[in-house]
Amino acid sequence: MNEDINMTVLPTENRDGLDLVVYQYGMEKCKSAHSFGPAVRDHYLIHFIISGSGVFYVNGKSYSIKENQGFLICPDVITYYEADDEKPWTYAWVGFKGIKAESYLKLADLSQENPIFICENGEFAKKCFEDMIKATELKYAREIRLQGLLEVFLSELIEEAGKHIDISSNYKELYIKKSLQFVETNYSRKFSIAEMADNIGLNKNYFSSIFKENIGVTPQQYVLNFRINKACELMNNYSLTISDISRSVGYDDTLGFSKIFKKEKGVSPINYRKKSN
């Protein structure tokens, strides 16, 4: 056997219906430009990079992968991967199937569309694979041990993916908070949604998407509602004319403001003021 590769392939018969089934596992110190593929698997296959680097190709995309990163190969998907010329990778891998395989991978935020992961606790991941290789020596409990080690490894990926999701959610909340503050500060002047997005450093389309997701209405509708509600508050100040109120909530055109107000409230600003009196 090549001293640079340690590989075990397990029999697959009579193993359907289990939560997780390990099909193969191993570790290899690859030579310069060593490659595999194009090839297709009938099971999931995860590679974890222990050292060095290389490139993973799938679905017309290429990913540069290095130490403490890894990639997922999904069943029936053509892939190709190649070690770097100067710093070829050493990687460990595990192939598996099972009833819960897809759901575990989803929890780890891994899929055909998102096949790359980072394992911040690289030593922990490496030990999981080393323990898999040691489990080869077991006579009576090898499959149970392998399933447990695979679950431990996947649990680490799930935990790290969860942390990133929490961070992403926190950032979204911060973006929304800043955008609401922007409206409160600037509702009395004209501004565009693009300016709102730019103020918090986001693309307009992405900003509009997360705003509606969190607030329930589009940014345009929120700004409109905010201005009309402010206008209603100002109606109680009889020293202000309708034109004054219009300008105070960001509308230079009093006629245009009156039309928008009536559309939203069902009555003109003048009649609204009379009813409120």
N, C-alpha and C positions, 0 to 999 in steps of 0.2 A: 504493500500500500504506500502511496505517496505520503511522506512524512509531513507534508504541508497541508494535508487534508484529513479530517476526521469526520466520517459520515456514517449514519445509520439509517437504513430504510426498514420500516416495519411492515409486516403483513397487514393487508387491509380487509380481508374477508371477515364476515360476521361482526362488523363494528358499526353498522348503521344504527341510528336512533340514540346515539350518545351525545351529551352536551358538547364535548370537544374530543376530537380524535387526532392524535399526533401521527402523521404519516411518515415524516422523515425529519431529521435534524442533523446539524453538523457545524463544523468550523473549518475555514480554509484561509491559508496565507497565500494570496494570489500572486502570480508572477506579473511582471510588467505587461500591460495591455491585454491581460487575460480576459476573455469574454465568454458570454453564454447567450445563446439565442441567435436569431429570433426563435422563440419557443412559446408553447401554450401549456398551461397546467390544468388539471381537473380539480385542484384544491387551492386553498389560500396558501401563500408562501411569504413569510416575512424575513427580510435580511436586515441585520443590525451591524453597522460598521464599527469594528473595534479600533482600527487604526487605518491610516492612509485615506485614499479617496478614489472616486471613480464616477462614472456617468450611468444613469438609468434612463432608458428610452421606453415610452409607452404612449399610445394614442397620439402619435405625431409630436410629442413633447419630449424634451430632454431635461433631466435634473442632475445637477452636480451634487454629489453626496460625499460627506466626509465623516470623520470620527464622531461617534455619539449620535449619528443620524441613521435613518433606515428607510426602507421602502417596502410597500405592500404590493404583491402580485395577486390579482384576483383570478378566479377560475375563468378559463376560456378567453383570456386576453393575451394578445401577442406582446411579448416584451423582449428587450435586449439590454444587457448591461456589460460594462467593460471597465476594467481597472485602469487607473491612471498610469501613464508611462513612467513618471518619475517617482511617485509615491503610491504604488499599487496597494489596494486595500486588503486588509484582513477582515473577514466578516464571519458572522455566525448566522445560521438560518434555522427556521422551523416551518415545516409544512403541515397543514391541519385542515380538518373539516369539522362538521358537527352542527347540531340543531341551534346552538347559541353562538356559533362563530360569527355570523353576520351582525348580530345584535351587539356582541362585545366590540367588534370593530367599529360599529357606529358610535358607541360610547367613547371610543378612543379617537373619534373624528377621522377615521380612516376609511377610504372607499376608492373605487376606480378613479373617481374625479379628483380625489385628494389622497394620493398614495404615499406621501412623504411625512415622516415624523422625526421629532427631535427627542432624545431621551436624556434629560439633564443629569440624571443619576446613572451615568454610563457604567460605573463599576458594578452597580446593582444588576443592570441588564446583562453585563458580561458574565457575572456569577450565575445568573439563571441558566445561561447556555452551557457554562462549564458543568453545572450540576446535572443538566440534561445528559451530557456526554458521560458523566460518572454513572448515571442511572442505567446505562447500557449493561453494566455488570450485574444488575439485579436479576434474580431468577423468577421471583413470584409476584413482584409488585411494580414492575417496570412501567407498565402502561398507566397505572394510577399515579405513580410519581411524576411521569412526564406530563400528564394532564394537569396535575397540581402546579408544576413549574411553569407550564404555559399560562395557566390562569394567573399566577403571580406576576409574570412578565406583562401580560395584558392589563392587569390591574394597575401596574405602574404607568403604562401609557394612558389608561383611562383617567387616572388621578391627575396627571400632568395636563391632559386635554381639558379636564374640568377647570383647572386653575386658569388656563388661557381663556376659556369661555367666560369665567367670572370677571377677568380683567377686561375682556371685550365689552361685557355688559356694563361694567363700571364706567368705561370710557363713553359708552352710548349715553348713559345717564348724565354724565358731565356735559356732553355735547348738547343735549336737550336743555339742560339747566341754563347753559350759556346762551342758547338761542332764545329762550324765554326772557332772559334778562335783556337781551338785545332789543326785543320787541318793546319791553317796558320802557327802555331808555330812548328808543328812536321812533315810537309810533307817531309822533307829531310831525315827522318829515317823511318825504318820499324815499323809499328804498326798495330794492328788488330782492327776490328770494336768493338770487345768486350772490348778492352782497351779504345776506344773512349767512349763507353757507361759507363764503370766503372769510367772514369774520371769525369763524371758529375753525377754519382750516380744512373744510370738507368740500368734496365735489358736490355740485348742486343736486344731481340726481340721487346720489347716495344719501345726502342730507335729507332730501324730501322723503326718501323711503323710510329712514329710521325715525323721522319726525312723525309721520303718519302711523307707523308701527307703535310708537310710544304714546302719542297724544290722541290718536283716533281720527284726526282730520289732517288735511294737507296744511303746509305752512301758510299758503295763500288764504285759506279759510280761517285759520287761527288768527292771522293778522287782521283780517276783515272783522271777525267777531270782536277782537280786542278793541279795535277802533270804534266800532258801533257802540259797544258797551261803555267806553269812555265818553263818547258823545252823549249817551243817555245820562250819565252822571253830571255832565256839564250843563244839561238842560235845566237843572235846578238853580243854576246861577243866572238870574234874569238880567244881569248887567252885560251878559254876552249875547250877541246876535247869533243867528244861525250861521252867518258867514264866519264869525269869530270861532264858533265851535268847529265848523268845517276845517278851517285852517289849523286849529289846535290838535286835530286828530289826523293830520296829514293830507287833507284834500284842499288844494288851491281852488278848485272849481266847485262852487257852492251848489250849482245845479246838478252836477254829477254826483256830489255827495248826497243830495236830497233823493235822487233816484235810487242810489244804493241803499240808503237808510230805509226808504219805503219798501224796497224789495225784501229787506231783512226783517223789518218790524211790522210791515203791513199798513203803516200810516206814514204820512210825511213828518219831517222833523217838527214843523209848526204844530200840527195836530197832536203829535206825541207830547209836546210841551203843554198844550192845552189840557190834554187828558190827565197829565201828571199833576196839574195845578189843583 
